[in-house]
Amino acid sequence: MKCGQEVRVVERRVLLETLASQLPRDSTQYSSQLQSVEASPNGDTLLELVNGSKLLAKRVARWLCSCFPTKVYWFICFNSPSPGPKITDSLVLKKQATELVKNWPSELLNIVDSTPG
């Protein structure tokens, strides 16, 4: 696929494996259900899990979405010459996204078009 912008796709599994490979073995834990999160006085984070175990963490990655094989999560990076006002209206954002990618391949345009506003 050739277009003027850079398009990257990264499988969640590959991303997690790559990040975890840079950490000590057994220092990561996935799909844990949190009961509570508290900041400790020394700046670490105390995590209490639903199963009652407690962990002291220096860093906590919070995934804001669940990923499914039948869904596509997409975003567009655009470096504007001036920041302008923050836009939160999803319909306006979708319209801007569509304008930014109007010359992209039709498969990508279809994904943007089929996204609910």
WOBEL-V606721 format. One record per residue. N is the residue number from 1. OMEGA is omega as a letter, one per 30 degrees, with the letter a starting at -180 (* if undefined). D_FIRST is the distance of its C-alpha to the first C-alpha in whole Angstrom. Layout:
n = {N;N}
omega = {OMEGA;OMEGA}
d_first = {D_FIRST;D_FIRST}
//
This chain:
n = {1;2;3;4;5;6;7;8;9;10;11;12;13;14;15;16;17;18;19;20;21;22;23;24;25;26;27;28;29;30;31;32;33;34;35;36;37;38;39;40;41;42;43;44;45;46;47;48;49;50;51;52;53;54;55;56;57;58;59;60;61;62;63;64;65;66;67;68;69;70;71;72;73;74;75;76;77;78;79;80;81;82;83;84;85;86;87;88;89;90;91;92;93;94;95;96;97;98;99;100;101;102;103;104;105;106;107;108;109;110;111;112;113;114;115;116;117}
omega = {a;l;a;a;l;l;l;l;l;l;a;a;a;l;a;l;a;l;a;a;l;a;l;l;l;l;l;l;a;l;l;l;a;l;l;l;a;l;l;a;a;l;l;l;l;l;l;a;l;a;l;l;a;a;l;a;l;a;l;l;l;l;a;l;l;a;a;a;a;a;l;l;a;l;a;l;l;l;a;l;l;a;a;a;l;a;l;l;a;l;l;l;l;l;l;l;l;l;a;a;a;l;l;l;a;l;l;l;l;l;l;a;a;l;l;a;*}
d_first = {0;4;7;10;11;10;9;11;12;16;18;21;23;21;22;26;26;25;27;30;30;31;34;38;38;39;38;36;36;34;34;38;40;41;45;45;43;46;46;48;51;49;46;44;43;45;44;46;44;45;47;49;48;47;45;45;41;40;37;36;32;32;29;29;27;28;24;24;22;22;21;18;19;17;18;17;18;19;22;24;27;30;30;31;33;32;30;31;31;28;27;27;25;22;23;22;19;18;19;17;14;15;12;9;8;11;10;10;13;15;15;17;19;20;21;25;26}
//
